[in-house]
Each structure stands twice: as structure tokens, then as C-alpha cells.
Amino acid sequence: MTLAEKLLKEFEQLTEEKKQEVIDFVEFIKTKDQREIETLMEPVINENREALEELAK
């Protein structure tokens, strides 16, 4: 059984309320990951702003 299959099997056994909690948690993780990427990229963008603006033309 793959990890996805196991997750789906476990998910299907939850109540609707618990399923929503799982979905909320997954969305939280995705948002957290996106914020971490943005935080890591900010200094790179700031250090190379001129070059990036030139490339955008």
C-alpha cells in the first residue's frame, strides 16, 4: 500500500469534522511553506533588483 493509499484509507474513516481539520492542516502547511520560500527569496530579490527589473523589460 502506498502512502497516498494509506492516507486516503485513514481519511475516509474520519468524521466530516475531522476531515475538515485535516484539510485545514494541509492548507496551513502549504501556506507555511510558501511563506518560508518568500522569506528565503526576499534577500536574493533585493540584492538583484536592478538586474531583475532589466530582465523584466
C-alpha positions as CSV (number, residue, x, y, z in Angstrom):
1,M,0.0,0.0,0.0
2,T,1.4,3.4,-1.0
3,L,1.5,6.3,1.4
4,A,-1.3,8.0,-0.6
5,E,-3.5,4.9,-0.4
6,K,-2.9,4.6,3.4
7,L,-3.7,8.3,3.9
8,L,-6.9,8.1,1.8
9,K,-8.0,4.9,3.7
10,E,-7.5,6.6,7.0
11,F,-9.1,9.9,5.8
12,E,-12.2,8.1,4.6
13,Q,-12.8,6.7,8.2
14,L,-12.8,10.2,9.8
15,T,-15.9,12.2,10.6
16,E,-16.7,15.1,8.4
17,E,-15.5,17.5,11.1
18,K,-12.1,15.7,11.4
19,K,-11.8,15.6,7.6
20,Q,-12.1,19.4,7.6
21,E,-9.4,19.6,10.3
22,V,-7.1,17.5,8.1
23,I,-7.8,19.8,5.1
24,D,-7.2,22.9,7.2
25,F,-3.9,21.4,8.4
26,V,-2.8,20.6,4.8
27,E,-3.6,24.2,3.8
28,F,-1.7,25.5,6.8
29,I,1.4,23.5,5.8
30,K,1.2,24.8,2.2
31,T,0.9,28.4,3.3
32,K,3.7,28.0,5.8
33,D,6.0,26.5,3.1
34,Q,5.1,29.4,0.7
35,R,6.0,32.0,3.4
36,E,9.3,30.2,4.0
37,I,10.1,30.3,0.3
38,E,9.2,34.0,0.1
39,T,11.3,34.8,3.2
40,L,14.3,33.0,1.6
41,M,13.8,34.7,-1.7
42,E,13.4,38.3,-0.4
43,P,17.2,38.9,0.1
44,V,18.0,37.4,-3.3
45,I,15.4,39.7,-5.0
46,N,16.6,42.8,-3.1
47,E,20.3,42.1,-3.9
48,N,19.5,41.6,-7.6
49,R,16.6,44.1,-8.0
50,E,18.3,46.1,-10.8
51,A,19.2,43.0,-12.9
52,L,15.7,41.5,-12.4
53,E,14.0,44.8,-13.4
54,E,16.2,44.9,-16.5
55,L,15.3,41.3,-17.4
56,A,11.6,42.1,-16.9
57,K,11.7,44.7,-19.8
